[in-house]
Amino acid sequence: MRGAGCTINDLWDRNLDPHVTRTRLRPIARGAITPFQGLVFTGAQLFAGLAILLQFPLECFWYATPSLLFVAAYPLAKRVTYYPQFVLGLTFSWGAIMGFPALGVDLLTHSGAQMGAALLYASNVAWTVLYDMIYAHMDIKDDAKAGIKSIALKHDKETKQVLTGLAAVQIALLAGAGVATGAGPAFFSGGCGGAAVTLGIMIKRVNLKGVKDCWWWFVNGCWITGGAISLGLGADYLVRYTEQKDKINGEDDSA
């Protein structure tokens, strides 16, 4: 789906991309393929995504369908608002919702999971806006000339303050998701704490005026922070699994 989203974005932006240094050599922008060929390729990507989606519980299909609206809306958002990154966040973070029905948890009927899912989704939205704001700084001069709007353009003078605020919101929402789902100390110290440290380092060290530096942190920062969150989740799972296993063994011994 991410690939289909990129192709849809290139189709919408085919008249804008030639004016941006980073995107001017994209296939549609440089005329290597026609818009019609791009549409055909998009269809192939969507069918491939559908084939994968159908391997999951049927409920996943209905949960996935609304995300197509966000995929189509993002390229349009950058034409009308300085905050298209929020639309991108709503799109990219949909996996946080999809994980629940994939595990057999129907959010429409399982009220206990709704708060955790909502907070996790919102946390991912804030995270996406954060790292895409750094990404947008690579094109800030070309975007200004081409009339492309972005949060980086709107808050160029106070970007690091905005990034810090987004990081604080992300960590708070992530911790809230942990509380809502009954996560243990391993998640809060490893996942939330690790994310706070890695985001802090990135915000402090990134050179927003350097295209290569912005690119490096955009590409690697999400893996570094995501790795910290994943380790926290994994550690919390192992702790719970061990405790549950010990409890079962204890019950067997007493029996």
HELIX and SHEET records of a PDB file:
HELIX    1   1 ARG A    2  TRP A   12  1                                  11    
HELIX    2   2 ASP A   17  HIS A   19  5                                   3    
HELIX    3   3 PRO A   35  LEU A   53  1                                  19    
HELIX    4   4 GLU A   59  ALA A   64  1                                   6    
HELIX    5   5 SER A   67  VAL A   80  1                                  14    
HELIX    6   6 PRO A   84  PHE A   92  1                                   9    
HELIX    7   7 TRP A   94  ALA A  102  1                                   9    
HELIX    8   8 SER A  111  ALA A  136  1                                  26    
HELIX    9   9 HIS A  137  ASP A  139  5                                   3    
HELIX   10  10 ILE A  140  ALA A  146  1                                   7    
HELIX   11  11 ILE A  151  LYS A  154  1                                   4    
HELIX   12  12 ASP A  156  GLU A  158  5                                   3    
HELIX   13  13 THR A  159  ALA A  180  1                                  22    
HELIX   14  14 PRO A  185  ALA A  186  1                                   2    
HELIX   15  15 PHE A  187  CYS A  192  3                                   6    
HELIX   16  16 GLY A  193  ARG A  205  1                                  13    
HELIX   17  17 VAL A  211  SER A  254  1                                  44    
END                                                                             
